[in-house]
Amino acid sequence: MANPEDSASIPADANANPNPNADPDPLQLVRRAWQDVLGTDEVPLDTGFFEAGGNSMLLVMLSDELSDQTGRELEVAELFRHDTVRAQARLLDPSYEPAAPAPAAAAPAGRGRLLGSARRGRTDTVPATGPQQPEGSAAR
């Protein structure tokens, strides 16, 4: 389910394309397709399709919608692997660089103190980099 506090949600009329004949912004194109398929005005940019209320039949409909809009045949499996609006915008246009997502909310103070004290007592280290993860919420 979509997080109602997701500051990366975009209202339906925000960022409307002032020139309908211009090349569409991939993020806005995907956002509008999600709105149509999910039947909602607000679409979270970094929430997975299924978490936002989608199902497998709606994912097929999304694939058809995006294929119609772009003239490119999109496989449902591609949309499944790239399951957020931002990831699907990058799928449509690999050179597209969307704005960074809003920072996550801070952990509650009690939990932060608990984790902080546990970390201070640790002597082992964690590598700075790990294996690469696929895009989208499926990677979380």
N, C-alpha and C positions, 0 to 999 in steps of 0.2 A: 504494500500500500504506500502511496506517495506521502512524503512527510509534509504536513501542512505548513511547517515553518521553513520549508526549503526556500531560501532567499534567491535561489537561481530560477524560480518559476517565472514565467513570462505571461502577463495577461494577454488575452486574445488580440487586442488592438495595438499592443505595444510594438514598436519597431516595424510598423507596416511599411511595405516597400512603396516609396513615393513614386517610383517609375516602374509600372508593371511590365514595361517592355525590356527593362534591364535584366541581366543575368540574375537569377534569384540567389539570395544568400542561402547557402546550404542549411544553416541552422534554422532559418525561418521556414524554409521549404519542409524540412523534417518536422518542425514544430507544428505547422499547419496540418500536415498529414496525420500526426498523432492526435491532434484536436478532432479532426474529422472521424477518425477510426474509433477513438475512445469516447467521443461525444462529450467532451469537456472543454471549458474555456482556458483553463490553466494547465500547463504541462511542465513538470519538473525536468530540468535539463540533465540532471545527473542521477536520475532514478531509473532503474531498469523497467522495461516495457511491462513485464508481468507484475512487478511491484506497483506500477502506476495504474493497474486495473485491467491490463490486457490479458488475452488468453491465446491459445494456438490458432484459433480461427481468425481472431483479430490480427494476429501477426501476418497471416496469409493476406488479409485485406490490406494491411499496411504495405506489404511487398508490392501488391498490385497498384496501390495508390502512388507509391514512390516511383515505380516503374513507369506509370503513365506520365507522371510529372517530369521525369528526367529523360525518358526515352531510352533508358538503360534497363535491361532485364536484371532484376535483383533476386537472388536466391533467398528463400526464407532462412536458410542456415546462416547466411551472411548477416542478416538482421538479428538473428539469435545470438551470434557471437559478438556483435556490436549493438548492445541492447539499450543504450541510452541515446537521447537526442544528440548530444555532443558527439558520441562515437559514430552514430549513423551519418552525421554531417561530414565527419572526416572520411567515412567510407565513400560517400558520394564525391568528395573533393579532397584527396589526400593533402593538397597544399593548403587547405583551409586551416586557419589557426584561430579557434574560438577563444574568447576571453577566459581567463582562469576561473574555476569555480570559486564561490564564496568560501572563506575559511570555515571549518567546522566549529560548532559551538564548544566552548570550554567545558571540561568535565566538572561535575559538581565538586565543591571545595573539599568535602570529606573524602571523596574518592581520590582526588589529586594528592592530598596529604598521605593517604595510605600507600598509593603507588610511589610517591616520592620517597617515603621512608624505606620501602622495600628496595627501591633502586639504589639508594645510598649504601645499603648493606651488601650490594652485589659486587663481586670482584671480577666476574667474567665480562667479556666484551661481546658485542654483537657486530657482525660485519656491516660496513656502511652501505654496501649494495647487495642485492639479492637477485634471484632469477627474475627474468622479465615476465610480466603477467600480461595476458590479453586485455584489451580495452573493455570497458563497460562494467556493470555491476556483477557479472558472472565471475569476474576476477577477484571479487571481494570475499 
